[in-house]
Every structure is written in structure tokens, then in C-alpha cells.
Amino acid sequence: MPVFILDEQPIFPPVQDAEPDGLLAIGGDLSPERLLKAYRSGIFPWYDEGPILWWSPDPRFVLFPADLKISKSMRPVLNQDRFSFRMNTAFQDVMEHCGKVRRSDQDSTWINPDMIESYTRLHKMGYAFSAESWQGDQLVGGLYGIGIGRLFFGESMFSLQPNASKFAFIKWVNHLQNQGVKLIDCQVYTEHLASLGAKMISRGKFLQILADNLDDTDAIKIG
């Protein structure tokens, strides 16, 4: 299938037209309108240099909050005072730390200055959130993503201390479950998230859950 070239209009082709690897479209911009349209359609941006690449993989890697797995080794970490958990106190810092992470299967990061600027705008609009692990006054781990309706779309994690990102993730998933969130989108497979209970589902099932839980497409309520 051809890969679609986007213009200035925040419109995407049907996700069923994506390439086998999930690539759907190229181009466009990172405006809040286009980004929110993408997430509401089951699409996310992921690129390095050059034009923006938009993806909708099949299958999709997700976590149902009730399926969260907490290992025996993590339980003492959660019950000790090694880390403290905060939400949305250092959103841009979390993104910048995630952007510095070098991953074994990637030569560089997709979290460039344009991404940081665009998602920080969404954060100020109430659609992007950070979950953070702190040691005293030091940010040592965390994650960020987009919340719409009863869904959270995870984007990236980082850790400067052992288990710091896991601590933030577990605390965040528990919080989201208490807020009525039905699904956490993890996008593509990682062994780390699989160990925490994430699994593959079909794109069709993912899109149905998306449609059932968008409500009025308002930002997720984080109390």
C-alpha cells in the first residue's frame, strides 16, 4: 500500500491502510489539533530526522490496569521510602530526560526539541501528563503520555536509579485505575513492559476500546 503524504489539514487516512509495519503517513506537523486527532484515531508520531512519521501498528501493545504485575522484588521498593511519587510537577524535565535515553535498538532519540515543545503545549492544555519518581529534590525516574477519555497513551520512560521508572509506572497505573482508566496504550512491544503485564491485542480490538472510552473526547481527569 502507498504511504500517505499529509498536508496542512489535520486529517489522516484510515488506519487499515497502514503498511504491515504500522507506518501510515508522512509529513504534517505537531500542532495540538493534529496530535489529538491522531491519538483519538489510534495513531501516534514516531520519527528521528526528516519528516514526521505516523504509525498505527497491528497488533497493538497495551496494558489493562487490572493486569498490572508487580514482582516480588518490587514490593519492598514500593513499601520503602527510597522514592516519592509525584504527578505533573516536572513535565518538561521528564521529557528531556526521556530524550537523553539511548536504547539498544535505536541510534538516536525521537524526542527532539519540536516534540518537547509540542507535548509541553498539550500538557498546559491538560492533555499530557508526567508521573515522576523523586529522591529528595532530585528527579530520578518517570514517564509521560497523553490522556483522553478513559485512556492513557504512554510515550516514554526514563530511569536514573534502579527501579525508579518501574516505581513511577506502578504508582501511575494504580492511580489511573482508581480514576476509571480502562486501557494504557504502550504502542509497541518492550520486554520491560511485558514483565509488568502488557500484552498484544489486535488493532481492531484496540480501536473498539478506543471508541468505547473516548466519551466526549475531553482530557482525562487526573485528580
HELIX and SHEET records of a PDB file:
HELIX    1   1 VAL A   15  ASP A   17  5                                   3    
HELIX    2   2 PRO A   32  ARG A   40  1                                   9    
HELIX    3   3 PRO A   65  ASP A   67  5                                   3    
HELIX    4   4 MET A   74  ASN A   79  1                                   6    
HELIX    5   5 PHE A   91  LYS A  100  1                                  10    
HELIX    6   6 PRO A  113  MET A  125  1                                  13    
HELIX    7   7 ALA A  164  ASN A  178  1                                  15    
HELIX    8   8 GLU A  191  ALA A  194  1                                   4    
HELIX    9   9 ARG A  203  ASN A  213  1                                  11    
SHEET    1   A 4 PHE A   4  LEU A   6  0                                        
SHEET    2   A 4 LEU A  23  GLY A  27  1                                        
SHEET    3   A 4 LEU A  53  TRP A  55 -1                                        
SHEET    4   A 4 PHE A  44  PRO A  45 -1                                        
SHEET    1   B 7 SER A  84  MET A  87  0                                        
SHEET    2   B 7 ALA A 128  GLN A 135 -1                                        
SHEET    3   B 7 GLN A 138  ILE A 148 -1                                        
SHEET    4   B 7 LEU A 151  SER A 159 -1                                        
SHEET    5   B 7 LEU A 183  GLN A 187  1                                        
SHEET    6   B 7 ARG A  60  LEU A  63 -1                                        
SHEET    7   B 7 LYS A 199  ILE A 201 -1                                        
END                                                                             
